[in-house]
Amino acid sequence: MPTKTDTATRRKTTAVRRSSSTRGKKKAKKPQARTMPAWLRIFLSACIILVFSAGFYWFCIRPYAYRWKACPGEKGYGVCMPCDYEVHGIDISHYQGTIDWEKLAYDKNPRFPLHFIFLKATEGGDHGDDTFEHNFDQARKYGFIRGAYHYFLPRTDAGRQADFFIRTVKLSKGDLPPVLDVETTGKKSPQELKAAVKTWLDKVEAHYGVKPILYTSYKFKMRYLSDSIFNAYPYWIAHYYVDSVKYEGKWHFWQHTDVGTVPGIKEEVDLNVFNGTLEELQALTLQEK
C-alpha cells in the first residue's frame, strides 16, 4: 500500500511533467471582433439622421407648412385658400367620425361657403363605408350638392368593383356623377391598370347614363393614366400645398389640401374647389334619374 509520502511524490512528478509539456507553448489568441471603420459609422449615422429628418418633415411639418406661409389670397378653414374660385366643397369618409350636419350647414364661412360634398361609398369589391348611407342622406337634407366615390383596388376585378358600387349607390337628380378614386397600381403594368380603370368607368357610365369623374393625383395621372381616352372624363385632381394647379389639361375639381378644419367636423378634412361657377356645377349633376 503506498504511503502518504509516495502519493505526494507522485503528485509533484505529475505536476512537473504537465508544466514541462506546456512550457514553450503560446496561448491561443481569442479572435477579435471586427470593428466598423470610422468613416462608415459616420456615413451610416448621417443617412439615418437624413431619413429621419425627411420623414419628420414630410409627415409632421409639410402638411402644416402651407398654413404658416404667407398667404397670397385669403385664409379660410385653417389654410390658405386658392384665389379666384367661388365654389368650394369637401370630401369625407368614416375617418371624419360623427358629423354635426346642422352646424356644418349653417355655421358657414361667408367668404368661402361650402356648396358640394363628395362621400366615400365603397372600396374594392366588398367593403362599404359604414357612414355613407347616413351622411349621403344628410348631405341632401341640408342642401349640399352631393356625390359618391369608389376607392379602386387594382388587384380586385374591375367589373366586380363596378357592380358593388352600383348596388350600393342610388344617385338622384341633382347629384354629381359617380367618382372613381385611383391612387395605386397594385403592381399592374400601366396598360393593365388602364384597361381595369376603363372597365369600371364603362360599366358605371352605362348604368347611370353619365360619364364618371376620375380622381387621381397630378403625378399619378401623368405617370400611369396619361392617355387620351381618359381626357373625356371630368377630372378631379389632387395637388396639395401649391398656390395653383400645375396640370395643363382640362380639370373640374381640385383637392388642394388635406388639413382643412370646418364647422361640425372634429377631424381634418380635404378641401376642394370647382373650376367654374355654381351654375356650371349644377349643370354637371344628373339631370334625370
VOBA-1610 file (N, C-alpha, C; in pm, whole numbers, padded with zeros to 5 digits, always signed):
BEGIN
Met+00086-00120+00000Met+00000+00000+00000Met+00089+00124+00000Pro+00068+00220-00092Pro+00153+00340-00097Pro+00135+00427+00024Thr+00242+00488+00065Thr+00239+00574+00183Thr+00201+00715+00140Lys+00174+00800+00239Lys+00141+00939+00210Lys+00256+01008+00137Thr+00381+00968+00173Thr+00497+01030+00109Thr+00503+00996-00038Asp+00475+00866-00069Asp+00475+00823-00210Asp+00369+00897-00291Thr+00252+00913-00233Thr+00142+00983-00303Thr+00179+01127-00333Ala+00237+01193-00236Ala+00277+01334-00255Ala+00383+01345-00363Thr+00478+01246-00362Thr+00584+01249-00462Thr+00528+01234-00602Arg+00429+01144-00617Arg+00368+01123-00748Arg+00298+01251-00798Arg+00232+01319-00707Arg+00159+01442-00746Arg+00257+01549-00795Lys+00371+01561-00724Lys+00471+01658-00765Lys+00527+01624-00903Thr+00553+01493-00923Thr+00609+01448-01051Thr+00513+01477-01166Thr+00383+01448-01142Thr+00281+01472-01246Thr+00272+01621-01279Ala+00277+01704-01175Ala+00269+01850-01197Ala+00386+01900-01277Val+00508+01843-01246Val+00628+01884-01318Val+00618+01846-01465Arg+00566+01723-01492Arg+00550+01677-01630Arg+00454+01768-01708Arg+00340+01802-01643Arg+00242+01889-01711Arg+00302+02026-01740Ser+00379+02075-01643Ser+00440+02206-01661Ser+00540+02204-01775Ser+00621+02094-01782Ser+00721+02086-01887Ser+00659+02065-02024Ser+00542+01994-02025Ser+00478+01968-02155Ser+00414+02093-02214Thr+00378+02188-02128Thr+00312+02310-02177Thr+00408+02426-02189Arg+00533+02407-02135Arg+00628+02515-02140Arg+00668+02542-02285Gly+00674+02663-02321Gly+00716+02699-02456Gly+00600+02715-02553Lys+00479+02670-02512Lys+00362+02686-02600Lys+00297+02820-02574Lys+00258+02891-02682Lys+00191+03018-02668Lys+00041+02997-02649Lys-00018+03083-02571Lys-00161+03076-02552Lys-00232+03121-02680Ala-00336+03046-02713Ala-00413+03081-02834Ala-00484+03214-02813Lys-00473+03301-02912Lys-00538+03431-02901Lys-00685+03420-02938Lys-00767+03489-02863Lys-00910+03492-02895Lys-00931+03580-03018Pro-01016+03533-03109Pro-01041+03616-03229Pro-01105+03749-03191Gln-01052+03855-03242Gln-01104+03987-03209Gln-01219+04023-03303Ala-01322+04082-03244Ala-01437+04124-03323Ala-01396+04236-03419Arg-01443+04225-03542Arg-01410+04326-03641Arg-01486+04455-03611Thr-01420+04562-03613Thr-01483+04691-03586Thr-01512+04761-03718Met-01625+04834-03722Met-01664+04908-03841Met-01573+05029-03857Pro-01526+05054-03976Pro-01441+05172-03998Pro-01512+05299-03954Ala-01437+05392-03903Ala-01495+05516-03851Ala-01574+05590-03959Trp-01520+05593-04082Trp-01588+05667-04189Trp-01723+05606-04223Leu-01731+05469-04212Leu-01857+05402-04242Leu-01961+05429-04133Arg-01915+05433-04007Arg-02007+05465-03897Arg-02064+05606-03914Ile-01978+05699-03951Ile-02023+05836-03971Ile-02122+05845-04087Phe-02091+05772-04195Phe-02179+05774-04313Phe-02316+05718-04279Leu-02320+05603-04211Leu-02448+05541-04176Leu-02527+05628-04079Ser-02459+05689-03985Ser-02527+05778-03891Ser-02589+05897-03964Ala-02514+05950-04059Ala-02566+06064-04136Ala-02688+06024-04218Cys-02685+05900-04274Cys-02800+05851-04352Cys-02923+05836-04264Ile-02905+05782-04144Ile-03018+05763-04051Ile-03078+05898-04013Ile-02992+05994-03983Ile-03040+06127-03945Ile-03115+06191-04062Leu-03062+06174-04182Leu-03125+06233-04301Leu-03262+06173-04326Val-03272+06040-04317Val-03400+05972-04339Val-03501+06012-04233Phe-03459+06017-04109Phe-03549+06057-04001Phe-03598+06200-04020Ser-03504+06289-04056Ser-03540+06430-04075Ser-03637+06446-04191Ala-03613+06373-04300Ala-03702+06382-04415Ala-03841+06330-04381Gly-03846+06218-04308Gly-03975+06163-04267Gly-04050+06256-04173Phe-03978+06317-04081Phe-04040+06409-03987Phe-04098+06529-04060Tyr-04021+06581-04156Tyr-04070+06696-04233Tyr-04192+06658-04315Trp-04184+06541-04384Trp-04290+06503-04477Trp-04422+06478-04404Phe-04416+06410-04289Phe-04539+06370-04222Phe-04583+06466-04112Cys-04490+06543-04056Cys-04526+06627-03942Cys-04525+06776-03972Ile-04437+06821-04060Ile-04425+06965-04085Ile-04490+07005-04216Arg-04463+06928-04323Arg-04511+06966-04456Arg-04661+06991-04462Pro-04747+06903-04401Pro-04891+06928-04412Pro-04934+07061-04352Tyr-04857+07111-04256Tyr-04898+07234-04188Tyr-04821+07356-04236Ala-04715+07334-04314Ala-04635+07446-04361Ala-04717+07541-04446Tyr-04812+07484-04521Tyr-04895+07569-04607Tyr-04983+07661-04525Arg-05010+07621-04400Arg-05089+07706-04312Arg-05008+07827-04266Trp-04880+07806-04247Trp-04795+07909-04185Trp-04737+08006-04287Lys-04732+07967-04414Lys-04667+08051-04514Lys-04750+08176-04540Ala-04685+08274-04596Ala-04757+08397-04633Ala-04862+08362-04737Cys-04984+08402-04712Cys-05096+08365-04798Cys-05114+08470-04908Pro-05105+08429-05035Pro-05122+08526-05143Pro-05267+08572-05157Gly-05360+08494-05102Gly-05501+08530-05109Gly-05559+08554-04971Glu-05652+08467-04932Glu-05714+08476-04801Glu-05709+08341-04732Lys-05717+08343-04601Lys-05719+08219-04525Lys-05862+08184-04486Gly-05890+08056-04490Gly-06020+08006-04452Gly-06010+07859-04418Tyr-06089+07814-04322Tyr-06087+07675-04277Tyr-05947+07630-04234Gly-05871+07727-04180Gly-05740+07695-04124Gly-05627+07689-04224Val-05653+07716-04353Val-05547+07708-04454Val-05556+07828-04548Cys-05457+07840-04631Cys-05458+07943-04734Cys-05544+07893-04849Met-05648+07967-04882Met-05742+07924-04985Met-05695+07967-05123Pro-05721+07884-05224Pro-05684+07923-05362Pro-05760+08048-05404Cys-05696+08129-05483Cys-05757+08254-05528Cys-05851+08231-05646Asp-05951+08317-05656Asp-06036+08326-05775Asp-06126+08205-05799Tyr-06166+08136-05692Tyr-06262+08028-05705Tyr-06381+08057-05614Glu-06500+08044-05668Glu-06618+08080-05590Glu-06695+07960-05537Val-06666+07840-05587Val-06741+07721-05546Val-06648+07626-05471His-06679+07605-05344His-06594+07524-05256His-06669+07403-05204Gly-06593+07300-05166Gly-06654+07179-05113Gly-06554+07095-05036Ile-06601+06984-04983Ile-06518+06893-04906Ile-06546+06750-04952Asp-06459+06658-04912Asp-06490+06515-04927Asp-06465+06446-04795Ile-06550+06350-04762Ile-06547+06288-04630Ile-06564+06137-04641Ser-06528+06070-04531Ser-06549+05925-04516Ser-06566+05897-04368His-06557+05771-04330His-06572+05737-04187His-06459+05796-04102Tyr-06350+05835-04165Tyr-06238+05894-04090Tyr-06278+06025-04022Gln-06380+06091-04074Gln-06423+06218-04014Gln-06514+06197-03892Gly-06552+06075-03864Gly-06633+06047-03746Gly-06775+06101-03759Thr-06837+06127-03644Thr-06974+06178-03641Thr-06975+06325-03679Ile-07063+06360-03769Ile-07069+06497-03821Ile-07192+06569-03768Asp-07172+06691-03723Asp-07284+06777-03681Asp-07331+06850-03807Trp-07429+06793-03875Trp-07471+06844-04004Trp-07535+06982-03994Glu-07605+07006-03887Glu-07669+07137-03871Glu-07563+07247-03859Lys-07458+07220-03782Lys-07350+07317-03767Lys-07274+07333-03898Leu-07251+07223-03968Leu-07180+07229-04095Leu-07257+07311-04198Ala-07389+07299-04194Ala-07471+07366-04294Ala-07491+07514-04266Tyr-07503+07550-04139Tyr-07542+07688-04107Tyr-07430+07775-04050Asp-07323+07713-04001Asp-07211+07792-03949Asp-07105+07802-04057Lys-07142+07860-04170Lys-07054+07863-04286Lys-06959+07982-04282Asn-06847+07966-04348Asn-06757+08077-04372Asn-06819+08164-04481Pro-06854+08288-04451Pro-06924+08371-04551Pro-06842+08397-04677Arg-06710+08393-04662Arg-06624+08419-04778Arg-06608+08295-04864Phe-06610+08177-04802Phe-06589+08052-04874Phe-06698+07950-04835Pro-06823+07976-04869Pro-06929+07881-04833Pro-06911+07748-04905Leu-06944+07640-04836Leu-06932+07506-04893Leu-07059+07472-04970His-07042+07434-05096His-07157+07402-05181His-07172+07253-05209Phe-07061+07178-05212Phe-07070+07037-05251Phe-06990+06949-05156Ile-07031+06822-05151Ile-06963+06723-05066Ile-06955+06591-05141Phe-06835+06538-05152Phe-06815+06402-05202Phe-06802+06309-05081Leu-06866+06192-05089Leu-06864+06098-04977Leu-06814+05963-05026Lys-06727+05901-04947Lys-06679+05768-04984Lys-06792+05667-04965Ala-06817+05588-05069Ala-06923+05488-05062Ala-06868+05347-05052Thr-06772+05314-05139Thr-06725+05176-05147Thr-06575+05171-05171Glu-06522+05052-05147Glu-06379+05026-05171Glu-06364+04881-05213Gly-06291+04860-05322Gly-06271+04724-05369Gly-06402+04658-05410Gly-06409+04527-05387Gly-06527+04452-05431Gly-06631+04426-05326Asp-06602+04461-05199Asp-06700+04425-05096Asp-06694+04510-04970His-06616+04617-04970His-06603+04698-04848His-06677+04829-04865Gly-06784+04845-04786Gly-06860+04969-04790Gly-06826+05057-04672Asp-06827+05189-04693Asp-06803+05283-04582Asp-06928+05286-04494Asp-06910+05256-04366Asp-07028+05241-04279Asp-07097+05372-04244Thr-07040+05486-04283Thr-07106+05614-04259Thr-07174+05669-04384Phe-07158+05600-04496Phe-07203+05656-04623Phe-07354+05678-04629Glu-07431+05578-04600Glu-07576+05588-04618Glu-07635+05703-04537His-07595+05713-04410His-07647+05821-04325His-07601+05958-04374Asn-07471+05971-04399Asn-07417+06100-04440Asn-07467+06142-04578Phe-07487+06046-04666Phe-07537+06078-04800Phe-07678+06137-04791Asp-07761+06080-04705Asp-07896+06134-04683Asp-07890+06273-04619Gln-07801+06289-04521Gln-07791+06417-04452Gln-07741+06528-04544Ala-07650+06494-04633Ala-07598+06594-04727Ala-07711+06651-04813Arg-07799+06565-04860Arg-07914+06610-04938Arg-08011+06690-04850Lys-08034+06642-04729Lys-08128+06708-04637Lys-08085+06852-04608Tyr-07954+06875-04593Tyr-07905+07007-04554Tyr-07861+07091-04673Gly-07901+07052-04792Gly-07887+07139-04907Gly-07755+07137-04980Phe-07670+07037-04955Phe-07543+07028-05026Phe-07560+06951-05157Ile-07484+06990-05258Ile-07476+06909-05379Ile-07384+06793-05346Arg-07434+06673-05358Arg-07360+06558-05307Arg-07310+06467-05420Gly-07205+06394-05390Gly-07151+06297-05483Gly-07094+06178-05407Ala-07078+06066-05474Ala-07027+05944-05410Ala-06906+05894-05486Tyr-06807+05843-05411Tyr-06687+05793-05480Tyr-06651+05652-05437His-06581+05584-05526His-06534+05447-05505His-06383+05445-05503Tyr-06325+05382-05400Tyr-06180+05369-05392Tyr-06140+05241-05465Phe-06061+05257-05571Phe-06029+05147-05661Phe-05911+05064-05610Leu-05929+04933-05609Leu-05821+04840-05576Leu-05784+04762-05702Pro-05672+04793-05764Pro-05637+04733-05893Pro-05631+04581-05892Arg-05602+04520-05779Arg-05589+04374-05775Arg-05724+04303-05773Thr-05831+04378-05749Thr-05965+04321-05748Thr-06031+04343-05884Asp-06104+04243-05930Asp-06167+04252-06061Asp-06246+04382-06076Ala-06219+04457-06181Ala-06280+04589-06201Ala-06431+04580-06220Gly-06478+04477-06293Gly-06620+04460-06313Gly-06693+04433-06182Arg-06632+04354-06098Arg-06690+04326-05966Arg-06698+04453-05882Gln-06595+04535-05890Gln-06596+04661-05815Gln-06706+04754-05865Ala-06724+04759-05996Ala-06829+04844-06052Ala-06967+04796-06007Asp-06988+04666-06010Asp-07117+04610-05967Asp-07145+04642-05821Phe-07042+04636-05738Phe-07059+04666-05596Phe-07098+04811-05575Phe-07033+04901-05647Phe-07067+05043-05636Phe-07211+05067-05681Ile-07250+05007-05791Ile-07385+05024-05845Ile-07491+04974-05746Arg-07463+04862-05682Arg-07558+04809-05583Arg-07569+04900-05461Thr-07461+04969-05429Thr-07455+05047-05306Thr-07510+05188-05322Val-07482+05251-05435Val-07509+05393-05452Val-07629+05417-05543Lys-07731+05478-05487Lys-07850+05517-05563Lys-07846+05669-05583Leu-07808+05710-05702Leu-07799+05852-05732Leu-07933+05906-05778Ser-07956+06034-05747Ser-08081+06100-05783Ser-08051+06224-05866Lys-08156+06281-05922Lys-08142+06405-05997Lys-08081+06511-05907Gly-07981+06582-05957Gly-07913+06684-05878Gly-07787+06636-05811Asp-07760+06504-05816Asp-07636+06451-05759Asp-07523+06462-05861Leu-07401+06471-05812Leu-07285+06473-05900Leu-07260+06335-05959Pro-07195+06326-06072Pro-07164+06195-06132Pro-07081+06109-06035Pro-07089+05977-06050Pro-07007+05889-05965Pro-06859+05915-05988Val-06780+05886-05884Val-06637+05916-05889Val-06556+05788-05872Leu-06452+05772-05951Leu-06355+05663-05934Leu-06226+05722-05882Asp-06186+05678-05764Asp-06064+05724-05696Asp-05954+05622-05722Val-05853+05660-05802Val-05743+05570-05836Val-05613+05628-05781Glu-05549+05555-05690Glu-05428+05607-05625Glu-05312+05509-05627Thr-05338+05380-05654Thr-05232+05280-05652Thr-05237+05194-05779Thr-05126+05128-05807Thr-05119+05044-05928Thr-05146+04897-05899Gly-05131+04855-05772Gly-05149+04714-05741Gly-05050+04626-05814Lys-04933+04682-05847Lys-04827+04613-05920Lys-04869+04573-06061Lys-04972+04639-06112Lys-05010+04616-06251Lys-04926+04705-06343Ser-04910+04662-06464Ser-04842+04745-06562Ser-04934+04861-06598Pro-04879+04969-06654Pro-04965+05081-06694Pro-05078+05039-06787Gln-05050+04949-06880Gln-05154+04905-06972Gln-05262+04824-06901Glu-05222+04738-06809Glu-05320+04660-06733Glu-05406+04750-06645Leu-05343+04850-06584Leu-05417+04943-06499Leu-05516+05023-06582Lys-05473+05072-06696Lys-05562+05150-06782Lys-05683+05068-06824Ala-05660+04942-06858Ala-05770+04855-06900Ala-05870+04832-06787Ala-05817+04812-06665Ala-05904+04789-06549Ala-05986+04914-06516Val-05921+05029-06518Val-05990+05155-06490Val-06099+05180-06593Lys-06068+05156-06720Lys-06166+05177-06828Lys-06284+05083-06812Thr-06261+04961-06766Thr-06371+04867-06743Thr-06469+04922-06640Trp-06416+04974-06529Trp-06503+05030-06424Trp-06579+05151-06479Leu-06510+05239-06545Leu-06573+05361-06597Leu-06685+05327-06696Asp-06661+05233-06786Asp-06760+05197-06887Asp-06885+05137-06823Lys-06865+05049-06727Lys-06979+04981-06666Lys-07064+05077-06583Val-06998+05166-06512Val-07070+05262-06429Val-07140+05366-06517Glu-07075+05408-06624Glu-07137+05504-06715Glu-07263+05445-06779Ala-07255+05317-06816Ala-07371+05252-06878Ala-07490+05245-06782His-07461+05230-06653His-07569+05220-06554His-07632+05356-06522Tyr-07549+05455-06496Tyr-07601+05586-06452Tyr-07630+05681-06568Gly-07580+05650-06686Gly-07606+05734-06800Gly-07530+05864-06800Val-07417+05871-06732Val-07335+05991-06726Val-07189+05949-06711Lys-07100+06028-06766Lys-06957+05995-06754Lys-06910+06015-06611Pro-06847+05914-06552Pro-06796+05929-06415Pro-06682+06030-06408Ile-06659+06078-06288Ile-06546+06168-06260Ile-06425+06081-06224Leu-06311+06114-06277Leu-06188+06042-06245Leu-06106+06123-06147Tyr-06079+06064-06030Tyr-05997+06130-05927Tyr-05862+06062-05920Thr-05757+06140-05927Thr-05623+06090-05902Thr-05529+06209-05891Ser-05413+06186-05837Ser-05317+06295-05819Ser-05256+06334-05954Tyr-05201+06452-05954Tyr-05137+06504-06075Tyr-05026+06410-06123Lys-04938+06370-06032Lys-04824+06286-06070Lys-04869+06147-06113Phe-04971+06092-06043Phe-05017+05958-06077Phe-05081+05956-06216Lys-05159+06056-06246Lys-05223+06061-06378Lys-05118+06073-06487Met-05020+06157-06467Met-04917+06175-06569Met-04834+06050-06589Arg-04817+05973-06483Arg-04731+05855-06491Arg-04805+05730-06540Tyr-04930+05712-06493Tyr-04998+05586-06520Tyr-05126+05598-06605Leu-05189+05715-06605Leu-05316+05729-06677Leu-05309+05839-06782Ser-05190+05860-06833Ser-05171+05962-06936Ser-05212+05903-07071Asp-05341+05912-07099Asp-05395+05853-07220Asp-05515+05936-07263Ser-05528+05959-07390Ser-05637+06044-07440Ser-05775+05989-07406Ile-05786+05858-07385Ile-05919+05800-07355Ile-05972+05850-07221Phe-05883+05894-07131Phe-05928+05941-07001Phe-05954+06091-06998Asn-05916+06159-07106Asn-05939+06303-07111Asn-06085+06338-07134Ala-06164+06238-07170Ala-06306+06261-07195Ala-06387+06265-07065Tyr-06323+06227-06954Tyr-06393+06222-06825Tyr-06363+06347-06743Pro-06462+06396-06669Pro-06432+06507-06577Pro-06319+06466-06483Tyr-06225+06555-06464Tyr-06105+06523-06386Tyr-06105+06598-06254Trp-06087+06522-06146Trp-06074+06576-06011Trp-05929+06554-05970Ile-05853+06660-05965Ile-05709+06649-05943Ile-05674+06671-05795Ala-05587+06586-05743Ala-05533+06603-05607Ala-05394+06662-05621His-05376+06784-05570His-05248+06853-05581His-05235+06946-05461Tyr-05161+06899-05359Tyr-05157+06968-05230Tyr-05046+07072-05220Tyr-05072+07169-05131Tyr-04971+07264-05084Tyr-04907+07345-05197Val-04987+07376-05297Val-04940+07462-05406Val-05041+07576-05424Asp-04994+07684-05482Asp-05081+07800-05500Asp-05174+07787-05619Ser-05137+07702-05715Ser-05220+07686-05834Ser-05197+07547-05893Val-05291+07503-05974Val-05282+07372-06038Val-05177+07377-06150Lys-05087+07280-06148Lys-04982+07276-06249Lys-05023+07194-06372Tyr-05131+07118-06359Tyr-05177+07035-06469Tyr-05221+07122-06586Glu-05173+07091-06706Glu-05201+07175-06821Glu-05329+07137-06894Gly-05382+07018-06865Gly-05505+06975-06930Gly-05629+07031-06862Lys-05745+06986-06908Lys-05871+07032-06853Lys-05900+06962-06721Trp-05946+07036-06623Trp-05983+06976-06495Trp-06107+07045-06440His-06182+06971-06352His-06308+07022-06298His-06301+07051-06148Phe-06236+06962-06074Phe-06225+06980-05929Phe-06078+06975-05890Trp-06046+07049-05785Trp-05908+07050-05734Trp-05912+07029-05582Gln-05854+06918-05539Gln-05839+06890-05396Gln-05705+06953-05355His-05711+07067-05286His-05589+07146-05266His-05524+07127-05129Thr-05592+07063-05035Thr-05530+07035-04905Thr-05604+06924-04834Asp-05537+06858-04743Asp-05600+06753-04662Asp-05602+06789-04514Val-05578+06916-04481Val-05573+06956-04340Val-05670+07071-04311Gly-05782+07072-04381Gly-05882+07175-04356Gly-05960+07148-04228Thr-06008+07254-04165Thr-06092+07241-04046Thr-06222+07316-04072Val-06334+07243-04065Val-06463+07303-04095Val-06557+07285-03977Pro-06657+07371-03963Pro-06752+07359-03852Pro-06828+07227-03860Gly-06850+07166-03745Gly-06929+07045-03739Gly-06852+06916-03758Ile-06723+06927-03793Ile-06640+06808-03813Ile-06514+06822-03728Lys-06492+06730-03637Lys-06378+06739-03547Lys-06246+06708-03618Glu-06249+06609-03706Glu-06126+06569-03774Glu-06097+06661-03893Glu-05972+06662-03937Glu-05936+06741-04054Glu-05997+06680-04180Val-06025+06766-04278Val-06089+06720-04399Val-06014+06771-04523Asp-06044+06707-04636Asp-05991+06754-04765Asp-06079+06869-04813Leu-06014+06975-04860Leu-06085+07088-04916Leu-06070+07088-05068Asn-06176+07128-05136Asn-06179+07125-05282Asn-06239+07253-05337Val-06206+07282-05462Val-06272+07389-05535Val-06322+07332-05668Phe-06427+07395-05719Phe-06477+07360-05852Phe-06428+07465-05950Asn-06382+07420-06065Asn-06326+07510-06165Asn-06437+07567-06253Gly-06520+07651-06192Gly-06631+07710-06266Gly-06728+07777-06170Thr-06844+07812-06222Thr-06945+07879-06141Thr-07038+07777-06077Leu-07120+07823-05985Leu-07217+07735-05921Leu-07316+07683-06024Glu-07354+07765-06119Glu-07446+07722-06224Glu-07383+07611-06309Glu-07253+07622-06335Glu-07184+07519-06413Glu-07171+07390-06334Leu-07155+07401-06202Leu-07151+07280-06119Leu-07288+07211-06121Gln-07393+07288-06110Gln-07527+07230-06114Gln-07556+07166-06249Ala-07501+07222-06356Ala-07519+07166-06488Ala-07446+07032-06504Leu-07344+07009-06423Leu-07267+06885-06428Leu-07343+06771-06359Thr-07440+06802-06275Thr-07512+06700-06199Thr-07606+06620-06288Leu-07655+06508-06234Leu-07751+06425-06307Leu-07880+06504-06329Gln-07926+06507-06451Gln-08046+06581-06484Gln-08171+06493-06481Glu-08149+06364-06494Glu-08261+06269-06489Glu-08217+06145-06412Lys-08308+06093-06331Lys-08281+05966-06262Lys-08408+05919-06194
//
